[in-house]
């Protein structure tokens, strides 16, 4: 039983078996195929938060430097002035949006929306 995912339904069943206090902890662990530490961890989670499910992560990874409106501004600027270099886009963001952004971030934003030099100049 190393690093396996135990479903929330199995944990709820364990808590139902534990509630009437008819079975011992070892008997419950044998029925559900849990370890004793998993049973106690599930009970602690239930008492601490009121539920056995883990809280969902709000976001993955680092927060983004450019928000959606900044990306839209970059796209409008790219379509309006397609001959600008990335450092000029960076200068526009810093001057008009007070947002210092690296060239790699601007390049990644363009790449994310599928924009390249050929498509901008069309």
Secondary structure, DSSP 8 states (H G I E B T S, - for coil): --S----HHHHHHHHHHHHTT-S-HHHHHHHHT--HHHHHHHHHHHHHHSSSS----S-SSS--SS-HHHHHHHHHHHHH-TT--HHHHHHHHHHHH-----HHHHHHHHHHTT--HHHHH-
